[in-house]
């Protein structure tokens, strides 16, 4: 890199750094962006596979929204499920399953 390249305007935009929050992990800022009721949201749930009946522990993502739907495979028999997660204002979550083919 040449010294003259450092004078380029592209490198002078570092002044905008002052506009960023001083600490990106600031609890108050996170609470405003991701309100979770009392601040404790469930991050795990236990379900029984609709195919084999075995219990499975699911990792839940409160940051994914109050209502979530996705496909996940059974950890035991590998059959696909349609997972439904609903978060309540207090951070509790309801988790239910259907077979991926809807039966």
Protein Blocks (a to p, Z undefined) as FASTA:
>chain_A
ZZklmmpmklmmmmmmmmpcfblklmklmmmmmcghjopacfbdcdddfklopacddddd
fknojbdcdddddfklopacdddddddfkopacdddddfkoZZ
